[in-house]
Amino acid sequence: MLAESFLLSFLSNIFYMKPFKVVSNFEVYESVEELPKVIQDLMKEAVSARDNAYAPYSQFKVGAALTLNNAEVITGSNQENASYPSGLCAERTAIYYAGAKYPEVQIQNIAISAKSMKHKVNAPVPPCGACRQALIEYEVKQNSEINVFFMGESGQVMKANSIKDLLPLIFDNSAL
């Protein structure tokens, strides 16, 4: 009887579920030169960090640069390890350093640039899921949005006004 009740409830939810729409907004710039000067400079920092990445296994280098509201710029690059779970992405390298060194300072912007050693990356490369989750933690903690600018090694740059545009159904401390 319990199994039948569960199945009936499950099926009714599938067939009678109310749909909802998730909308994310992005701005697209055709090149870095279209960005505001301060963001162009931040993206240059991300590119420089990207070039310092340690990526002998994936051959995929990523750099990230953050601006804090105290005018500090923090950079990070992906750091791989032969034991893959032991590596760390550029975005988390930068954000965790910022959180450790400036725990009460708000993050305003993050610029991300990615480059493959195997082929040209001209399309914007957003943060991975784990990095999105780490970034949303800081956005929730500071109770203010973080602008996210991301690109490949050249070409278009995309901007999200919040991590929530990249991860709209967030998991945060309210669920705990």
Backbone as a printed PyTorch tensor [residue, N CA C, xyz], in Angstrom:
tensor([[[  0.8190,  -1.1890,   0.0000],
         [  0.0000,   0.0000,   0.0000],
         [  0.8690,   1.2610,   0.0000]],

        [[  1.9300,   1.2610,   0.8000],
         [  2.8270,   2.4100,   0.8740],
         [  3.5080,   2.6530,  -0.4690]],

        [[  3.9450,   1.5900,  -1.1250],
         [  4.5860,   1.7130,  -2.4370],
         [  3.6140,   2.2510,  -3.4610]],

        [[  2.3660,   1.7980,  -3.4140],
         [  1.3570,   2.2900,  -4.3600],
         [  1.0830,   3.7700,  -4.1210]],

        [[  0.9990,   4.1680,  -2.8730],
         [  0.7590,   5.5660,  -2.5340],
         [  1.9020,   6.4520,  -3.0220]],

        [[  3.1320,   5.9930,  -2.8130],
         [  4.3000,   6.7450,  -3.2700],
         [  4.2900,   6.8770,  -4.7850]],

        [[  4.0210,   5.7720,  -5.4760],
         [  4.0120,   5.7820,  -6.9380],
         [  2.9400,   6.7160,  -7.4670]],

        [[  1.7630,   6.6820,  -6.8740],
         [  0.6790,   7.5550,  -7.2980],
         [  1.0580,   9.0220,  -7.0850]],

        [[  1.6360,   9.3180,  -5.9470],
         [  2.0750,  10.6780,  -5.6550],
         [  3.1530,  11.1250,  -6.6380]],

        [[  4.1030,  10.2520,  -6.8980],
         [  5.1830,  10.5550,  -7.8290],
         [  4.6400,  10.8310,  -9.2270]],

        [[  3.7680,   9.9700,  -9.7190],
         [  3.2100,  10.1380, -11.0610],
         [  2.3540,  11.3930, -11.1610]],

        [[  1.5850,  11.6860, -10.1270],
         [  0.7490,  12.8870, -10.1900],
         [  1.6160,  14.1430, -10.2240]],

        [[  2.7420,  14.1140,  -9.5300],
         [  3.6490,  15.2680,  -9.5750],
         [  4.2600,  15.4440, -10.9450]],

        [[  4.5610,  14.3490, -11.6210],
         [  5.1330,  14.4300, -12.9610],
         [  4.1230,  15.0180, -13.9370]],

        [[  2.8860,  14.5390, -13.8950],
         [  1.8950,  14.9350, -14.8830],
         [  1.1870,  16.2430, -14.5610]],

        [[  1.2100,  16.6520, -13.3210],
         [  0.4820,  17.8580, -12.9420],
         [  1.3940,  18.9390, -12.3720]],

        [[  2.6460,  18.8120, -12.6010],
         [  3.6020,  19.7750, -12.0840],
         [  3.4470,  21.1030, -12.8280]],

        [[  3.5220,  22.1810, -12.0940],
         [  3.4580,  23.5020, -12.7060],
         [  4.8410,  23.8530, -13.2370]],

        [[  4.9310,  24.1900, -14.5020],
         [  6.2520,  24.5680, -15.0400],
         [  6.6530,  25.9530, -14.5290]],

        [[  7.9380,  26.1730, -14.4660],
         [  8.4420,  27.5030, -14.1620],
         [  9.6390,  27.7530, -15.0570]],

        [[  9.9150,  29.0070, -15.2830],
         [ 10.9750,  29.3950, -16.2000],
         [ 12.1110,  30.0470, -15.4260]],

        [[ 13.3280,  29.6820, -15.7880],
         [ 14.5200,  30.2870, -15.2180],
         [ 15.1450,  31.1420, -16.3140]],

        [[ 15.3890,  32.4040, -16.0140],
         [ 15.9410,  33.3210, -16.9960],
         [ 17.2700,  33.8640, -16.4840]],

        [[ 18.2720,  33.8100, -17.3170],
         [ 19.5730,  34.3900, -16.9950],
         [ 19.8850,  35.4620, -18.0260]],

        [[ 20.4610,  36.5400, -17.5680],
         [ 20.8020,  37.6420, -18.4580],
         [ 22.3140,  37.7990, -18.5510]],

        [[ 22.7870,  38.0070, -19.7670],
         [ 24.2040,  38.1900, -20.0240],
         [ 24.3810,  39.3550, -20.9850]],

        [[ 25.5230,  39.9990, -20.8730],
         [ 25.9370,  40.9820, -21.8630],
         [ 27.0560,  40.3390, -22.6640]],

        [[ 27.0800,  40.6090, -23.9690],
         [ 28.1250,  40.0500, -24.8260],
         [ 28.9020,  41.1990, -25.4470]],

        [[ 30.2040,  41.1540, -25.2740],
         [ 31.1160,  42.1270, -25.8740],
         [ 31.8870,  41.4010, -26.9680]],

        [[ 32.0720,  42.0420, -28.0930],
         [ 32.7420,  41.3860, -29.2260],
         [ 34.2310,  41.1990, -28.9900]],

        [[ 34.8090,  42.0070, -28.0960],
         [ 36.2330,  41.8750, -27.7880],
         [ 36.5220,  42.5460, -26.4450]],

        [[ 37.6920,  42.2970, -25.9290],
         [ 38.1260,  42.9070, -24.6630],
         [ 38.1260,  44.4250, -24.7740]],

        [[ 38.4400,  44.9420, -25.9450],
         [ 38.5240,  46.3930, -26.1410],
         [ 37.1920,  47.0960, -25.9030]],

        [[ 36.0720,  46.3820, -25.9680],
         [ 34.7630,  46.9930, -25.7220],
         [ 34.4410,  47.1190, -24.2380]],

        [[ 35.2050,  46.4510, -23.3950],
         [ 34.9690,  46.4880, -21.9550],
         [ 35.4020,  47.8280, -21.3700]],

        [[ 34.8310,  48.2250, -20.2240],
         [ 35.3480,  49.4130, -19.5360],
         [ 36.8320,  49.2180, -19.2300]],

        [[ 37.5870,  50.2850, -19.2000],
         [ 39.0410,  50.2220, -19.0220],
         [ 39.4380,  49.4230, -17.7760]],

        [[ 38.7410,  49.6150, -16.6820],
         [ 39.0810,  48.9160, -15.4400],
         [ 38.8950,  47.3990, -15.6050]],

        [[ 37.9170,  46.9910, -16.3890],
         [ 37.6840,  45.5550, -16.6210],
         [ 38.6810,  45.0300, -17.6540]],

        [[ 39.0640,  45.8540, -18.6180],
         [ 40.1330,  45.4560, -19.5490],
         [ 41.4030,  45.1330, -18.7650]],

        [[ 41.7350,  46.0010, -17.8240],
         [ 42.9280,  45.7810, -17.0070],
         [ 42.7920,  44.5210, -16.1600]],

        [[ 41.6050,  44.2800, -15.6310],
         [ 41.3630,  43.0740, -14.8340],
         [ 41.5020,  41.8240, -15.7010]],

        [[ 40.9890,  41.8890, -16.9230],
         [ 41.1010,  40.7400, -17.8260],
         [ 42.5640,  40.4930, -18.1920]],

        [[ 43.3510,  41.5490, -18.3260],
         [ 44.7910,  41.3740, -18.5710],
         [ 45.4440,  40.6240, -17.4180]],

        [[ 45.0170,  40.9230, -16.1980],
         [ 45.5190,  40.2090, -15.0140],
         [ 45.1180,  38.7370, -15.0790]],

        [[ 43.8900,  38.4720, -15.5230],
         [ 43.4250,  37.0800, -15.6500],
         [ 44.2330,  36.3360, -16.7090]],

        [[ 44.5330,  36.9950, -17.8190],
         [ 45.3370,  36.3840, -18.8870],
         [ 46.7440,  36.0940, -18.3810]],

        [[ 47.3130,  37.0300, -17.6430],
         [ 48.6490,  36.8230, -17.0770],
         [ 48.6470,  35.6440, -16.1060]],

        [[ 47.6250,  35.5680, -15.2630],
         [ 47.5050,  34.4410, -14.3290],
         [ 47.3280,  33.1390, -15.1080]],

        [[ 46.5310,  33.1740, -16.1670],
         [ 46.3010,  31.9940, -17.0090],
         [ 47.6250,  31.4560, -17.5450]],

        [[ 48.4970,  32.3550, -17.9670],
         [ 49.7730,  31.9320, -18.5290],
         [ 50.6760,  31.2710, -17.4890]],

        [[ 50.3750,  31.4850, -16.1990],
         [ 51.1370,  30.8600, -15.1210],
         [ 50.4940,  29.5760, -14.6020]],

        [[ 49.4120,  29.1430, -15.2330],
         [ 48.7190,  27.9320, -14.7760],
         [ 49.6260,  26.7080, -14.8910]],

        [[ 49.3920,  25.7630, -14.0130],
         [ 50.0950,  24.4790, -14.0560],
         [ 49.0800,  23.4510, -14.5310]],

        [[ 49.1210,  23.1320, -15.8310],
         [ 48.1140,  22.2550, -16.4360],
         [ 48.7600,  21.2070, -17.3530]],

        [[ 49.6950,  20.4120, -16.8220],
         [ 50.3690,  19.4340, -17.6780],
         [ 49.4860,  18.2720, -18.1220]],

        [[ 48.3770,  18.0340, -17.4400],
         [ 47.5280,  16.8850, -17.7510],
         [ 46.4060,  17.2520, -18.7170]],

        [[ 45.6810,  18.3050, -18.4130],
         [ 44.5670,  18.7080, -19.2750],
         [ 45.0170,  19.5670, -20.4510]],

        [[ 46.1570,  20.2160, -20.2980],
         [ 46.6220,  21.1770, -21.3060],
         [ 45.6020,  22.3070, -21.4910]],

        [[ 44.8480,  22.5950, -20.4330],
         [ 43.8160,  23.6340, -20.4570],
         [ 44.1040,  24.6020, -19.3200]],

        [[ 44.5390,  25.8040, -19.6940],
         [ 44.9610,  26.7940, -18.7060],
         [ 43.8610,  27.8330, -18.4800]],

        [[ 43.6470,  28.1360, -17.2130],
         [ 42.6320,  29.1250, -16.8430],
         [ 43.2440,  30.1000, -15.8530]],

        [[ 42.9070,  31.3640, -16.0380],
         [ 43.3300,  32.4030, -15.1020],
         [ 42.1240,  33.1890, -14.6360]],

        [[ 42.1800,  33.6460, -13.4070],
         [ 41.0990,  34.4500, -12.8390],
         [ 41.7080,  35.6320, -12.1000]],

        [[ 41.0050,  36.7490, -12.1400],
         [ 41.4210,  37.9420, -11.4010],
         [ 40.1880,  38.5660, -10.7580]],

        [[ 40.3140,  38.9080,  -9.4980],
         [ 39.2210,  39.5120,  -8.7300],
         [ 39.5600,  40.9430,  -8.3710]],

        [[ 38.5610,  41.8150,  -8.3770],
         [ 38.7390,  43.1330,  -7.7640],
         [ 37.9130,  43.1460,  -6.4860]],

        [[ 38.5270,  43.6550,  -5.4420],
         [ 37.8600,  43.7820,  -4.1580],
         [ 37.4870,  45.2410,  -3.9420]],

        [[ 36.5450,  45.4820,  -3.0360],
         [ 36.1370,  46.8780,  -2.8430],
         [ 37.1520,  47.7010,  -2.0510]],

        [[ 38.2850,  47.1120,  -1.6970],
         [ 39.3990,  47.8750,  -1.1110],
         [ 40.4720,  48.1640,  -2.1650]],

        [[ 40.1450,  47.9420,  -3.4490],
         [ 41.0110,  48.1950,  -4.6100],
         [ 42.0880,  47.1320,  -4.8220]],

        [[ 42.1180,  46.0900,  -4.0020],
         [ 43.0730,  44.9980,  -4.2100],
         [ 42.6410,  44.1640,  -5.4170]],

        [[ 43.6260,  43.6420,  -6.1300],
         [ 43.3850,  42.6900,  -7.2180],
         [ 44.0420,  41.3780,  -6.8070]],

        [[ 43.2650,  40.3200,  -6.8410],
         [ 43.7320,  38.9830,  -6.4770],
         [ 43.6620,  38.1160,  -7.7220]],

        [[ 44.7110,  37.3520,  -7.9960],
         [ 44.7100,  36.4670,  -9.1580],
         [ 44.8820,  35.0160,  -8.7350]],

        [[ 44.4920,  34.1430,  -9.6320],
         [ 44.6760,  32.7170,  -9.4080],
         [ 44.7030,  32.0010, -10.7420]],

        [[ 45.3390,  30.8490, -10.7690],
         [ 45.3600,  30.0190, -11.9790],
         [ 45.0990,  28.5820, -11.5750]],

        [[ 44.6500,  27.7800, -12.5500],
         [ 44.4050,  26.3830, -12.2060],
         [ 45.7230,  25.6760, -11.9260]],

        [[ 45.6700,  24.7930, -10.9470],
         [ 46.8400,  24.0560, -10.4800],
         [ 46.4700,  22.5790, -10.4540]],

        [[ 47.0050,  21.8210, -11.3990],
         [ 46.6540,  20.4080, -11.5210],
         [ 47.5810,  19.5180, -10.7120]],

        [[ 47.1690,  18.2770, -10.5890],
         [ 47.9130,  17.2990,  -9.8350],
         [ 47.6890,  15.9450, -10.5000]],

        [[ 48.6780,  15.0690, -10.4590],
         [ 48.5190,  13.7300, -11.0330],
         [ 47.3290,  13.0070, -10.4050]],

        [[ 47.0340,  13.3040,  -9.1590],
         [ 45.8180,  12.8140,  -8.5080],
         [ 44.7540,  13.8890,  -8.7470]],

        [[ 43.9910,  13.7290,  -9.8250],
         [ 43.1060,  14.7910, -10.3090],
         [ 42.2660,  15.5070,  -9.2520]],

        [[ 41.6800,  14.8360,  -8.2900],
         [ 40.8690,  15.6000,  -7.3280],
         [ 41.6830,  16.5730,  -6.4860]],

        [[ 42.9910,  16.4350,  -6.4840],
         [ 43.8270,  17.3050,  -5.6610],
         [ 44.1230,  18.6420,  -6.3210]],

        [[ 43.7710,  18.8050,  -7.5790],
         [ 43.9960,  20.0820,  -8.2590],
         [ 42.9510,  21.1080,  -7.8530]],

        [[ 43.1290,  22.3330,  -8.3260],
         [ 42.1850,  23.3970,  -8.0040],
         [ 42.0550,  24.3480,  -9.1830]],

        [[ 40.8380,  24.7580,  -9.4460],
         [ 40.5550,  25.6840, -10.5460],
         [ 41.0340,  27.0970, -10.2120]],

        [[ 41.2080,  27.8920, -11.2500],
         [ 41.6780,  29.2710, -11.1030],
         [ 40.7420,  30.1220, -10.2560]],

        [[ 39.4500,  29.9930, -10.5050],
         [ 38.4830,  30.8230,  -9.8070],
         [ 38.4980,  30.5460,  -8.3040]],

        [[ 38.5570,  29.2680,  -7.9310],
         [ 38.5920,  28.9300,  -6.5050],
         [ 39.9340,  29.2880,  -5.8850]],

        [[ 41.0170,  29.1560,  -6.6390],
         [ 42.3240,  29.5790,  -6.1230],
         [ 42.2640,  31.0530,  -5.7340]],

        [[ 41.7100,  31.8730,  -6.6160],
         [ 41.6410,  33.3230,  -6.3590],
         [ 40.6540,  33.6570,  -5.2450]],

        [[ 39.4740,  33.0830,  -5.2950],
         [ 38.4460,  33.4650,  -4.3190],
         [ 38.7910,  32.9840,  -2.9120]],

        [[ 39.3990,  31.8060,  -2.8060],
         [ 39.7820,  31.3180,  -1.4770],
         [ 40.9370,  32.1470,  -0.9030]],

        [[ 41.8480,  32.5840,  -1.7640],
         [ 42.9240,  33.4550,  -1.2870],
         [ 42.3320,  34.7770,  -0.7900]],

        [[ 41.4050,  35.3330,  -1.5810],
         [ 40.7700,  36.5900,  -1.1680],
         [ 40.0470,  36.4070,   0.1650]],

        [[ 39.3370,  35.2900,   0.3080],
         [ 38.6180,  35.0300,   1.5530],
         [ 39.5380,  34.8350,   2.7410]],

        [[ 40.7170,  34.2460,   2.4890],
         [ 41.6680,  34.0190,   3.5740],
         [ 42.4020,  35.2950,   3.9630]],

        [[ 42.7680,  36.0920,   2.9850],
         [ 43.5580,  37.2970,   3.2630],
         [ 42.6820,  38.5000,   3.6140]],

        [[ 41.5120,  38.6060,   3.0010],
         [ 40.6190,  39.7480,   3.2050],
         [ 39.2100,  39.2400,   3.5220]],

        [[ 39.0100,  38.5890,   4.6530],
         [ 37.7370,  37.9180,   4.9270],
         [ 36.5180,  38.8330,   4.9930]],

        [[ 36.6910,  40.0860,   5.2950],
         [ 35.5470,  41.0000,   5.4170],
         [ 35.4110,  41.9470,   4.2230]],

        [[ 36.2380,  41.7820,   3.2060],
         [ 36.2200,  42.6870,   2.0550],
         [ 35.3860,  42.0620,   0.9320]],

        [[ 34.5280,  42.8700,   0.3330],
         [ 33.6350,  42.3740,  -0.7140],
         [ 34.3470,  42.2310,  -2.0620]],

        [[ 33.9600,  41.2000,  -2.7710],
         [ 34.4370,  40.9690,  -4.1360],
         [ 33.4720,  41.6820,  -5.0760]],

        [[ 34.0080,  42.4910,  -5.9740],
         [ 33.1610,  43.2340,  -6.9070],
         [ 33.0690,  42.5550,  -8.2720]],

        [[ 34.2140,  42.1400,  -8.8040],
         [ 34.2770,  41.5810, -10.1560],
         [ 35.2080,  40.3800, -10.1860]],

        [[ 34.9460,  39.4880, -11.1170],
         [ 35.8970,  38.4280, -11.4290],
         [ 35.9990,  38.3540, -12.9500]],

        [[ 37.2260,  38.2870, -13.4290],
         [ 37.5030,  38.1160, -14.8590],
         [ 38.1710,  36.7580, -15.0270]],

        [[ 37.7420,  36.0210, -16.0470],
         [ 38.2320,  34.6600, -16.2760],
         [ 38.6270,  34.5180, -17.7430]],

        [[ 39.7960,  33.9190, -17.9760],
         [ 40.2490,  33.6420, -19.3390],
         [ 40.7800,  32.2140, -19.4070]],

        [[ 40.4200,  31.5150, -20.4800],
         [ 40.8350,  30.1160, -20.6490],
         [ 41.5330,  29.9240, -21.9890]],

        [[ 42.4900,  28.9950, -21.9980],
         [ 43.2700,  28.7150, -23.2070],
         [ 43.6240,  27.2290, -23.2370]],

        [[ 43.4130,  26.6220, -24.3740],
         [ 43.8100,  25.2250, -24.5590],
         [ 45.1650,  25.1880, -25.2500]],

        [[ 46.0000,  24.2480, -24.8480],
         [ 47.2860,  24.0620, -25.5180],
         [ 47.1240,  23.1660, -26.7480]],

        [[ 45.8920,  22.6780, -26.9770],
         [ 45.6140,  21.7610, -28.0890],
         [ 44.9090,  22.4390, -29.2640]],

        [[ 44.1430,  23.4880, -28.9860],
         [ 43.4010,  24.1740, -30.0430],
         [ 43.0680,  25.5890, -29.5780]],

        [[ 42.6620,  26.4340, -30.5100],
         [ 42.3260,  27.8280, -30.1980],
         [ 40.9510,  27.8910, -29.5370]],

        [[ 40.8370,  28.6420, -28.4530],
         [ 39.5710,  28.8170, -27.7510],
         [ 39.1040,  30.2580, -27.9750]],

        [[ 38.1320,  30.4120, -28.8690],
         [ 37.6240,  31.7400, -29.1960],
         [ 36.2940,  32.0490, -28.5220]],

        [[ 35.6240,  31.0390, -28.0080],
         [ 34.3230,  31.2380, -27.3620],
         [ 34.5250,  31.4760, -25.8640]],

        [[ 33.6460,  32.2520, -25.2470],
         [ 33.7370,  32.4650, -23.8020],
         [ 33.6160,  31.1540, -23.0300]],

        [[ 34.4440,  30.9930, -21.9900],
         [ 34.4380,  29.7810, -21.1610],
         [ 34.0070,  30.1820, -19.7490]],

        [[ 32.7960,  29.7670, -19.3430],
         [ 32.3250,  30.1130, -17.9990],
         [ 32.9610,  29.2270, -16.9360]],

        [[ 32.8130,  29.5930, -15.6760],
         [ 33.3480,  28.7560, -14.5950],
         [ 32.6430,  27.4050, -14.5500]],

        [[ 33.3500,  26.3900, -14.0690],
         [ 32.7490,  25.0610, -13.9140],
         [ 31.7280,  25.1060, -12.7780]],

        [[ 30.9960,  24.0330, -12.6120],
         [ 29.9660,  23.9690, -11.5800],
         [ 30.5000,  24.1380, -10.1710]],

        [[ 31.6270,  23.5080,  -9.8730],
         [ 32.2120,  23.6310,  -8.5280],
         [ 32.6110,  25.0760,  -8.2500]],

        [[ 33.1490,  25.7470,  -9.2390],
         [ 33.5400,  27.1520,  -9.0570],
         [ 32.3090,  28.0430,  -8.9100]],

        [[ 31.2610,  27.7440,  -9.6540],
         [ 30.0230,  28.5180,  -9.5010],
         [ 29.5070,  28.4060,  -8.0760]],

        [[ 29.5460,  27.1910,  -7.5300],
         [ 29.0850,  26.9910,  -6.1520],
         [ 29.9670,  27.7490,  -5.1630]],

        [[ 31.2680,  27.7210,  -5.3630],
         [ 32.1760,  28.4560,  -4.4780],
         [ 31.9430,  29.9590,  -4.5960]],

        [[ 31.7400,  30.4450,  -5.8060],
         [ 31.5090,  31.8730,  -6.0100],
         [ 30.1830,  32.3200,  -5.3900]],

        [[ 29.1340,  31.4940,  -5.5200],
         [ 27.8430,  31.8860,  -4.9530],
         [ 27.9290,  31.9730,  -3.4330]],

        [[ 28.7770,  31.1360,  -2.8270],
         [ 28.9520,  31.1980,  -1.3740],
         [ 29.4100,  32.5930,  -0.9460]],

        [[ 30.3380,  33.1710,  -1.7090],
         [ 30.8480,  34.5010,  -1.3680],
         [ 29.8430,  35.5860,  -1.7110]],

        [[ 29.0800,  35.4050,  -2.7750],
         [ 28.0520,  36.3810,  -3.1130],
         [ 26.9870,  36.4250,  -2.0110]],

        [[ 26.5820,  35.2570,  -1.5250],
         [ 25.6030,  35.1920,  -0.4390],
         [ 26.2130,  35.7630,   0.8460]],

        [[ 27.4420,  35.3850,   1.1430],
         [ 28.1290,  35.8580,   2.3640],
         [ 28.1980,  37.3780,   2.4120]],

        [[ 28.5540,  37.9850,   1.2890],
         [ 28.7220,  39.4400,   1.2770],
         [ 27.4230,  40.1790,   0.9690]],

        [[ 26.3620,  39.4360,   0.6430],
         [ 25.0560,  40.0170,   0.3450],
         [ 25.1210,  41.0940,  -0.7380]],

        [[ 25.9730,  40.8410,  -1.7270],
         [ 26.0120,  41.7110,  -2.9070],
         [ 26.5420,  40.9150,  -4.0900]],

        [[ 26.0800,  41.3000,  -5.2490],
         [ 26.4020,  40.5630,  -6.4710],
         [ 27.8570,  40.7420,  -6.8900]],

        [[ 28.3560,  39.7190,  -7.5730],
         [ 29.7020,  39.7500,  -8.1490],
         [ 29.5450,  39.7240,  -9.6600]],

        [[ 30.0950,  40.7170, -10.3530],
         [ 30.0920,  40.7160, -11.8190],
         [ 31.0760,  39.6650, -12.3100]],

        [[ 30.6540,  38.8640, -13.2790],
         [ 31.5020,  37.8000, -13.8210],
         [ 31.7390,  38.0730, -15.2960]],

        [[ 33.0100,  38.2530, -15.6670],
         [ 33.4100,  38.4450, -17.0620],
         [ 34.2100,  37.2180, -17.4670]],

        [[ 33.8550,  36.5910, -18.5900],
         [ 34.5960,  35.3930, -18.9910],
         [ 34.7760,  35.3380, -20.4990]],

        [[ 35.9310,  34.7600, -20.8740],
         [ 36.2920,  34.6620, -22.2900],
         [ 37.1980,  33.4590, -22.5020]],

        [[ 37.4460,  33.1520, -23.7640],
         [ 38.4590,  32.1720, -24.1130],
         [ 39.7940,  32.8950, -24.1400]],

        [[ 40.6020,  32.5740, -25.1410],
         [ 41.8720,  33.2940, -25.2480],
         [ 41.7420,  34.5340, -26.1170]],

        [[ 40.6730,  34.6050, -26.9020],
         [ 40.3900,  35.7770, -27.7240],
         [ 38.9070,  35.7440, -28.0730]],

        [[ 38.4600,  36.7740, -28.7520],
         [ 37.0610,  36.8040, -29.1870],
         [ 36.1410,  37.4280, -28.1620]],

        [[ 34.8990,  36.9740, -28.1780],
         [ 33.8600,  37.5570, -27.3450],
         [ 34.1340,  37.3830, -25.8490]],

        [[ 33.5930,  38.3620, -25.1160],
         [ 33.6100,  38.3230, -23.6540],
         [ 32.1540,  38.3810, -23.2140]],

        [[ 31.7950,  37.5180, -22.2780],
         [ 30.4400,  37.5550, -21.7310],
         [ 30.4970,  38.1000, -20.3150]],

        [[ 29.4070,  38.7700, -19.9240],
         [ 29.2950,  39.3130, -18.5690],
         [ 27.9730,  38.8760, -17.9620]],

        [[ 28.0610,  38.3500, -16.7450],
         [ 26.8790,  38.0980, -15.9180],
         [ 26.9490,  39.0690, -14.7500]],

        [[ 25.8270,  39.6640, -14.3890],
         [ 25.8100,  40.6230, -13.2830],
         [ 25.7960,  39.9580, -11.9150]],

        [[ 25.6600,  38.6460, -11.9060],
         [ 25.6050,  37.8970, -10.6550],
         [ 25.9510,  36.4450, -10.9460]],

        [[ 26.4920,  35.7620,  -9.9590],
         [ 26.7340,  34.3330, -10.0890],
         [ 25.4000,  33.6170, -10.2830]],

        [[ 24.3340,  34.1960,  -9.7580],
         [ 23.0040,  33.5870,  -9.8840],
         [ 22.5750,  33.4510, -11.3420]],

        [[ 23.1210,  34.2580, -12.2390],
         [ 22.8120,  34.0910, -13.6630],
         [ 23.4720,  32.8290, -14.2110]],

        [[ 24.5730,  32.4140, -13.5970],
         [ 25.2650,  31.1920, -14.0100],
         [ 24.7720,  29.9720, -13.2400]],

        [[ 24.2330,  30.1960, -12.0590],
         [ 23.7610,  29.1200, -11.1910],
         [ 22.4440,  29.5950, -10.5600]],

        [[ 21.3620,  29.6010, -11.3500],
         [ 20.1250,  30.2300, -10.8850],
         [ 19.4310,  29.5210,  -9.7190]],

        [[ 19.5470,  28.2360,  -9.6090],
         [ 18.9270,  27.5110,  -8.4940],
         [ 20.0230,  27.1810,  -7.4930]],

        [[ 20.3540,  28.1700,  -6.6770],
         [ 21.5240,  28.0450,  -5.8110],
         [ 21.2550,  27.1450,  -4.6090]],

        [[ 22.3340,  26.5630,  -4.1410],
         [ 22.3390,  25.8550,  -2.8680],
         [ 23.1430,  26.7140,  -1.9170]],

        [[ 22.5080,  27.1690,  -0.8590],
         [ 23.2240,  27.9960,   0.1110],
         [ 22.8600,  27.5740,   1.5260]],

        [[ 23.3240,  28.3460,   2.4960],
         [ 23.1360,  27.9720,   3.8980],
         [ 21.6720,  27.9570,   4.3410]],

        [[ 20.7790,  28.5440,   3.5740],
         [ 19.3640,  28.5170,   3.9550],
         [ 18.7810,  27.1080,   3.8620]],

        [[ 19.4370,  26.2200,   3.1110],
         [ 18.9610,  24.8520,   2.9770],
         [ 19.4420,  23.9540,   4.1160]],

        [[ 20.3880,  24.4220,   4.8940],
         [ 20.9760,  23.5900,   5.9500],
         [ 20.1530,  23.5910,   7.2290]]])
